[in-house]
Amino acid sequence: MRIAVTSQNFRTVTGHAGKTRRFLIFEAAAGSKPVEIDRLDLPKKMSLHETPEDAAHPLDHVDMVITQSCGKGFPRKLARRGIRVAVSEVSDPVEAVKAVLGVMQQ
């Protein structure tokens, strides 16, 4: 599973998902340590807030986005792209991915 984590500083999970332009991309599977495979540093016009719903986006290849906060419409907007959204209070990106995967298994 490919998971994007909102991270404006590339060190911690950050909020405001719709306006975030920096993402850590992980390949993750239940029971395995998530592996960072890419980083996205997008121009402002490529934030999900600015991108029209019918336009292609670099996150279109991920299965899920993990963030610390997002607006009510953000999960619906991403669902139309086939992407799930998880909100996590965990600040470490790897631990956030592991926690979300653990919840999904229950």
Phi and psi in degrees as GROMACS dihedral restraints (atoms count N, CA, C in turn):
[ dihedral_restraints ]
;  ai    aj    ak    al  type     phi  dphi    fc
    3     4     5     6     1   -96.3    20    10
    4     5     6     7     1   128.8    20    10
    6     7     8     9     1  -128.1    20    10
    7     8     9    10     1   128.3    20    10
    9    10    11    12     1  -100.0    20    10
   10    11    12    13     1   134.6    20    10
   12    13    14    15     1  -115.3    20    10
   13    14    15    16     1   125.8    20    10
   15    16    17    18     1   -67.3    20    10
   16    17    18    19     1   126.4    20    10
   18    19    20    21     1  -156.0    20    10
   19    20    21    22     1    90.4    20    10
   21    22    23    24     1   -62.8    20    10
   22    23    24    25     1   -22.8    20    10
   24    25    26    27     1  -109.4    20    10
   25    26    27    28     1     3.1    20    10
   27    28    29    30     1    58.4    20    10
   28    29    30    31     1    21.3    20    10
   30    31    32    33     1  -128.3    20    10
   31    32    33    34     1   -34.1    20    10
   33    34    35    36     1  -131.3    20    10
   34    35    36    37     1   160.5    20    10
   36    37    38    39     1   -74.3    20    10
   37    38    39    40     1   129.4    20    10
   39    40    41    42     1  -119.4    20    10
   40    41    42    43     1   169.9    20    10
   42    43    44    45     1  -102.0    20    10
   43    44    45    46     1  -159.5    20    10
   45    46    47    48     1    55.7    20    10
   46    47    48    49     1    52.4    20    10
   48    49    50    51     1   -53.5    20    10
   49    50    51    52     1   -39.4    20    10
   51    52    53    54     1   -64.2    20    10
   52    53    54    55     1   -28.0    20    10
   54    55    56    57     1  -102.2    20    10
   55    56    57    58     1    -4.2    20    10
   57    58    59    60     1   -64.9    20    10
   58    59    60    61     1   140.9    20    10
   60    61    62    63     1  -119.1    20    10
   61    62    63    64     1    -6.5    20    10
   63    64    65    66     1  -118.7    20    10
   64    65    66    67     1   130.7    20    10
   66    67    68    69     1  -136.5    20    10
   67    68    69    70     1   141.4    20    10
   69    70    71    72     1   -95.8    20    10
   70    71    72    73     1   131.9    20    10
   72    73    74    75     1  -108.3    20    10
   73    74    75    76     1   126.3    20    10
   75    76    77    78     1  -117.4    20    10
   76    77    78    79     1   147.1    20    10
   78    79    80    81     1  -100.7    20    10
   79    80    81    82     1   125.8    20    10
   81    82    83    84     1  -144.1    20    10
   82    83    84    85     1   147.1    20    10
   84    85    86    87     1  -142.5    20    10
   85    86    87    88     1   147.3    20    10
   87    88    89    90     1   -55.6    20    10
   88    89    90    91     1   133.5    20    10
   90    91    92    93     1    86.6    20    10
   91    92    93    94     1    -5.5    20    10
   93    94    95    96     1  -120.1    20    10
   94    95    96    97     1   153.5    20    10
   96    97    98    99     1   -71.9    20    10
   97    98    99   100     1   130.5    20    10
   99   100   101   102     1   -61.4    20    10
  100   101   102   103     1   142.0    20    10
  102   103   104   105     1  -117.2    20    10
  103   104   105   106     1   124.6    20    10
  105   106   107   108     1   -71.7    20    10
  106   107   108   109     1   125.8    20    10
  108   109   110   111     1  -115.5    20    10
  109   110   111   112     1   -13.4    20    10
  111   112   113   114     1  -165.6    20    10
  112   113   114   115     1   165.0    20    10
  114   115   116   117     1  -134.8    20    10
  115   116   117   118     1   137.0    20    10
  117   118   119   120     1  -111.2    20    10
  118   119   120   121     1   131.4    20    10
  120   121   122   123     1  -128.8    20    10
  121   122   123   124     1    90.4    20    10
  123   124   125   126     1   -92.9    20    10
  124   125   126   127     1   152.4    20    10
  126   127   128   129     1   -68.7    20    10
  127   128   129   130     1   158.6    20    10
  129   130   131   132     1   -52.7    20    10
  130   131   132   133     1   -38.5    20    10
  132   133   134   135     1   -67.6    20    10
  133   134   135   136     1    -9.7    20    10
  135   136   137   138     1  -101.8    20    10
  136   137   138   139     1     6.3    20    10
  138   139   140   141     1   -62.2    20    10
  139   140   141   142     1   154.2    20    10
  141   142   143   144     1   -64.5    20    10
  142   143   144   145     1   -28.0    20    10
  144   145   146   147     1   -63.7    20    10
  145   146   147   148     1   -37.0    20    10
  147   148   149   150     1   -88.5    20    10
  148   149   150   151     1   -19.6    20    10
  150   151   152   153     1   -82.8    20    10
  151   152   153   154     1   125.1    20    10
  153   154   155   156     1   -59.6    20    10
  154   155   156   157     1   144.9    20    10
  156   157   158   159     1   -60.5    20    10
  157   158   159   160     1   -27.7    20    10
  159   160   161   162     1   -92.0    20    10
  160   161   162   163     1     1.8    20    10
  162   163   164   165     1   -93.2    20    10
  163   164   165   166     1   145.6    20    10
  165   166   167   168     1   -64.6    20    10
  166   167   168   169     1   151.3    20    10
  168   169   170   171     1  -142.1    20    10
  169   170   171   172     1   147.1    20    10
  171   172   173   174     1   -58.9    20    10
  172   173   174   175     1   -20.0    20    10
  174   175   176   177     1   -85.5    20    10
  175   176   177   178     1    -1.9    20    10
  177   178   179   180     1   -59.7    20    10
  178   179   180   181     1   -17.6    20    10
  180   181   182   183     1   -92.4    20    10
  181   182   183   184     1     1.5    20    10
  183   184   185   186     1   -97.8    20    10
  184   185   186   187     1   158.7    20    10
  186   187   188   189     1   -93.4    20    10
  187   188   189   190     1   -24.9    20    10
  189   190   191   192     1  -153.1    20    10
  190   191   192   193     1   151.9    20    10
  192   193   194   195     1  -120.4    20    10
  193   194   195   196     1   131.2    20    10
  195   196   197   198     1  -109.9    20    10
  196   197   198   199     1   134.3    20    10
  198   199   200   201     1  -145.6    20    10
  199   200   201   202     1   166.7    20    10
  201   202   203   204     1   -89.1    20    10
  202   203   204   205     1   -21.6    20    10
  204   205   206   207     1  -162.1    20    10
  205   206   207   208     1   154.2    20    10
  207   208   209   210     1  -161.7    20    10
  208   209   210   211     1   160.1    20    10
  210   211   212   213     1   -73.2    20    10
  211   212   213   214     1   165.2    20    10
  213   214   215   216     1   -61.9    20    10
  214   215   216   217     1   -31.0    20    10
  216   217   218   219     1   -81.4    20    10
  217   218   219   220     1   -16.7    20    10
  219   220   221   222     1   -60.0    20    10
  220   221   222   223     1   -49.2    20    10
  222   223   224   225     1   -60.2    20    10
  223   224   225   226     1   -37.2    20    10
  225   226   227   228     1   -66.0    20    10
  226   227   228   229     1   -42.2    20    10
  228   229   230   231     1   -62.2    20    10
  229   230   231   232     1   -43.6    20    10
  231   232   233   234     1   -73.2    20    10
  232   233   234   235     1   -31.6    20    10
  234   235   236   237     1   -59.9    20    10
  235   236   237   238     1   -35.1    20    10
  237   238   239   240     1   -66.8    20    10
  238   239   240   241     1   -19.2    20    10
  240   241   242   243     1   -93.9    20    10
  241   242   243   244     1    -1.0    20    10
  243   244   245   246     1    81.7    20    10
  244   245   246   247     1    22.3    20    10
  246   247   248   249     1  -114.7    20    10
  247   248   249   250     1   129.2    20    10
  249   250   251   252     1   -85.4    20    10
  250   251   252   253     1   155.3    20    10
  252   253   254   255     1  -123.2    20    10
  253   254   255   256     1   135.2    20    10
  255   256   257   258     1  -126.2    20    10
  256   257   258   259     1   134.6    20    10
  258   259   260   261     1  -101.4    20    10
  259   260   261   262     1   130.3    20    10
  261   262   263   264     1  -132.0    20    10
  262   263   264   265     1   140.9    20    10
  264   265   266   267     1   -87.5    20    10
  265   266   267   268     1    -7.7    20    10
  267   268   269   270     1   -72.1    20    10
  268   269   270   271     1   130.5    20    10
  270   271   272   273     1   -90.7    20    10
  271   272   273   274     1   -24.2    20    10
  273   274   275   276     1   -80.0    20    10
  274   275   276   277     1   122.7    20    10
  276   277   278   279     1   -57.7    20    10
  277   278   279   280     1   -44.7    20    10
  279   280   281   282     1   -63.6    20    10
  280   281   282   283     1   -44.5    20    10
  282   283   284   285     1   -65.9    20    10
  283   284   285   286     1   -35.0    20    10
  285   286   287   288     1   -63.4    20    10
  286   287   288   289     1   -43.9    20    10
  288   289   290   291     1   -62.6    20    10
  289   290   291   292     1   -46.9    20    10
  291   292   293   294     1   -60.5    20    10
  292   293   294   295     1   -41.8    20    10
  294   295   296   297     1   -64.3    20    10
  295   296   297   298     1   -43.6    20    10
  297   298   299   300     1   -65.3    20    10
  298   299   300   301     1   -41.9    20    10
  300   301   302   303     1   -63.4    20    10
  301   302   303   304     1   -37.9    20    10
  303   304   305   306     1   -63.4    20    10
  304   305   306   307     1   -40.9    20    10
  306   307   308   309     1   -66.2    20    10
  307   308   309   310     1   -38.2    20    10
  309   310   311   312     1   -65.0    20    10
  310   311   312   313     1   -29.5    20    10
  312   313   314   315     1   -76.3    20    10
  313   314   315   316     1   -21.0    20    10
